[in-house]
Every structure is written in C-alpha cells, then in structure tokens.
Amino acid sequence: MRGEFRRVPRSWLLALLMTSSSSILAAQEITLHMDVKLVNVFVNVTDRNGAIVGGLTREDFKVVEDGREQEIAIFERQSELPLNLTLAIDTSGSVRKDLAVEAEAARRFVHALMRPQDQMSLLQFATSVHELSPFTNKVGQIDRALGQLHSDWATALYDAACLGAERLGGKDGRKVLILVTDGDDTASSSTYAKALEAALRNDVMIYSIIDVPIEASAGRDLGGEHALISLAEQTGGKSFYANEGGLDKAFARVSEDLRTQYLIGYYPHNQVKGLSFHRVLVTIPRAAAQDFNVRHRTGYFADSPAKSK
C-alpha cells in the first residue's frame, strides 16, 4: 500500500519550530541553573579577647566574592556535616623526643572528637610520607595506627600537606588536615605554594600544631613556623603552639574550633569572568572591624583539582 502525502500548512511548521526551539531553550536554562556551583565557607568568629562568638544569624553576615556581594543561600550555626579529618604527625629527628607524648595526646583527641558519621585517617611523615590508617570511623583502628609511629631523620612536611589535602578532596562534608610538626621541612619535593594550592583546591582547612624545640631559638625554623601559621590562616583553620599548655590543650582548642563553626553557602552570581581563583571575604557589617575576628578560607579555584600522578 502506497504512503499518502499531504501538504502541511506553513503556519503549522512555524508553530512546531517555535515550540521546539522554546523547549530546547527552556531545557538549556534548567541545565545552566543546575550547573552553578554552591560555594561553602566555614566561618569562625571570636571577639577581641579571643572568646568564641555564638548566636549570630544569617543577617549578621555579608559575603563578597571578588568585590561583588553575594546572597547567602545556606546558613547553619553549627554544622552537623560529617567531619573528614586527616591527622599528619611529624616523626623526624627534630621532634622524636615528643613522639610518645604526641601519640597519647592524639589518642585522647580522637576519642573526644569522633562521632559515628565522622572519618579519620593517619599519616606520619619524616624522610617520606606513610599512611598508617586509611579513613575509618573506628577509633580502635586509629589507636592501633598511632602505636605504629616510628621516627626517621628528614622532614617531608609539604609532601605530607599535599598528599593529605588531595586524599581529603574526594570526601563530602567538612575536610580538615591537622599538621603536628615543628615546621622544619628538609625533604619535600613539594613547596609551600603547592601545599596551599592543594588545600584550597580541595576545600581543606589546615590546623597547625607547632611543636618547637626546647626553649632555644637556635634550633627553630622560624620561616617554617610562619609557613604553618600562614597555611592555617589562608585555608580558614588555625595554628597553635604545643608549648602553650601542652599538646592536650592544643588538640582541645582544635576540637572546640571545629564544633563552633558557622556554615555559609552561596551560589555565585554576577561573577567576574576569566579568573581561575575567586577571592571570598566574609564580614559582620554591624560591628566595627576590631570587634570581631572572622576566620575563613580566602577563596576557591574555579577549575577542577589537578589529578595526582
């Protein structure tokens, strides 16, 4: 049986084309909207005396990206997001005297901090970096791994920071790297700049616990200490000296800091084009600049993290 051909009015064809075009455009608009990246910024606020400031609201904060104000889409006073934490302990010759003390303090910290939804891994670094425990929520596994700490001579600090940040990068929730070291890097193939980039690319907060040599400044790497302080400041973390109340006090202050964070999220709009790194600034406009210290990461990379070889 032969097919039957009928002439279709031109007005019908135009209507069909217009309908199809509208549908395609609508689909494109939906796709573009869903591709907008939510930027999460974890924020700590203290007053001029260093006391933690709680009870702030969404309306208290202002978020600016590259000089352009953003609308806050998500706000939480205390994040219940899972905590992914890597504890990286320096076991080089310069800090070997404190190894047993570090292990015991770390054990107490792990037992006090960990919740069922949290995960932790353990790295040790000296001449090279070794993973003693992969990510786990089993406290006993971390305990056993801390018993395996052993010393070597050199210090691959920046290699440890890069590896820790990259392995945290694939996790969901809060990502934290704690470095316990004196800051004296003598063996890394990586640099401070690479360590900072790895942390920012992977949305990792760095907390530095600085364990300096006994009393003397002659054996101290002041440049390394400054680098640890800067890594913490740039990523929204914090630095502590172990000799100011001991390691237990330093770990307790890290724990307190993590439990009192605000979570602020926004979808970037009116974004500056062509930038690989976007700078973020969070302020409390109603207060004088000296009234509050607002800590958060300095920004984020717009492109994807580089893949490890």
C-alpha positions, 0 to 999 in steps of 0.5 A: 500500500502506497504512503499518502502525502499531504501538504502541511500548512506553513503556519503549522511548521512555524508553530512546531519550530517555535515550540521546539526551539522554546523547549530546547531553550527552556531545557538549556536554562534548567541545565545552566541553573543546575550547573552553578556551583554552591560555594561553602565557607566555614566561618569562625568568629571570636571577639577581641579577647579571643572568646568564641562568638555564638548566636549570630544569624544569617543577617549578621553576615555579608559575603563578597566574592571578588568585590561583588556581594553575594546572597547567602543561600545556606546558613547553619550555626553549627554544622552537623556535616560529617567531619573528614579529618586527616591527622599528619604527625611529624616523626623526624629527628627534630621532634622524636623526643615528643613522639610518645607524648604526641601519640597519647595526646592524639589518642585522647583527641580522637576519642573526644572528637569522633562521632559515628558519621565522622572519618579519620585517617593517619599519616606520619611523615619524616624522610617520606610520607606513610599512611598508617590508617586509611579513613575509618570511623573506628577509633580502635583502628586509629589507636592501633595506627598511632602505636605504629609511629616510628621516627626517621631523620628528614622532614617531608612536611609539604609532601605530607600537606599535599598528599593529605589535602588531595586524599581529603578532596574526594570526601563530602562534608567538612575536610580538615588536615591537622599538621603536628610538626615543628615546621622544619621541612628538609625533604619535600619535593613539594613547596609551600605554594603547592601545599596551599594550592592543594588545600584550597583546591580541595576545600581543606582547612589546615590546623597547625600544631607547632611543636618547637624545640626546647626553649632555644631559638637556635634550633627553630625554623622560624620561616617554617613556623610562619609557613604553618601559621600562614597555611592555617590562616589562608585555608580558614583553620588555625595554628597553635603552639604545643608549648602553650599548655601542652599538646592536650590543650592544643588538640582541645582548642582544635576540637572546640574550633571545629564544633563552633563553626558557622556554615555559609553557602552561596551560589555565585552570581554576577561573577567576574569572568576569566579568573581561575581563583575567586577571592571570598571575604566574609564580614559582620557589617554591624560591628566595627572591624576590631570587634570581631575576628572572622576566620575563613578560607580566602577563596576557591579555584574555579577549575577542577583539582589537578589529578595526582600522578 
